[in-house]
Amino acid sequence: MKGFQTFYLWGMHAKFFMGLYFAAMVFLAGILVAVYGGDSLPLMTLLQMFLVSIVLAFSQVLILPARVDFSRGILFGRSLLWLALATVCVVAVALLGGWFAGLPSWCPWLMGGFMLFGCAAMLVGIKFEQNADTIHLNDQLKHYQR
Amino acid sequence: MKLHVIQEEISEPELTLRCRDPKAPEIERLLQLLRPDGQRLPVQTEEGRLLLDPLELLYGEYVGRSVFLYTKEGVFPTKLSLAQLETELEHMFRCSKSMVVNLMHIRHLQSELSGRILATLSNEERIVISRHFAAALRKRLAGTQK
């Protein structure tokens, strides 16, 4: 039961990121299709994007789990690894799945770059938030200890 | 520090401590020495019974059906429960199911992933405070700040 609970909570944590990545991919693909005169995305493309977002989210939670001590700079290496895997995965599936059939050949690469930038920005944002929270916590601690 | 002893015809001895900052560490120590033994923590050592100064307590931990008190000088078993330590001593905070920590001996707090907090104590030991107890810690610290 405890194992199931741990797995369920782990999945809940991943689902948030999964939704984020799916929305980001659909958004960019939709913009590119609209710019070139289209008004829809094929169902298979959406399903593939959904699967890719699951892979991205689960790999993130596996490579960058919350319970690991990253105090020795391991976080930076693992972050780079995850970003590289995420980018390669998105570009590969975009090319193989023909997400941008009929559109310029740079579209899948733009998608990869967009996802790379977005994921990196998200990790940096988490780091900024942590730093600000740390400062706030220590201010409160100093006040308490006075 | 100046020390004055004044002989007067009064019913019982009276001690008045004049200071600029009542919360200064040396004043706290003097007050601790002058408090009745009930404020001290009884522990058993090889040399016999010892009354521990609560100010020296880093944290208390429940291990193997016993509670141990940790100070910079050593580890001492006690018959007190964690609940008693938490409720009877002023600065003790329950940071996990099996540990209470002295907030006055926390040197630094670090915000971690998934809402956890890493506390570094004055003896450089590190304690991970889980998300559940981190929320309580934030409340406790916020409660002292206006």
Interface residues (C-beta under 8 A of the other chain):
Chain A: H13 L64 A66 R67 F70 I126 Q130 N131 D133 T134 L137 N138 Q140 L141 H143 Y144 Q145 R146
Chain B: K23 L103 M104 I106 H108 L109 Q110 S111 E112 L113 S114 R116 I117 R138 R140 L141 A142 T144 Q145
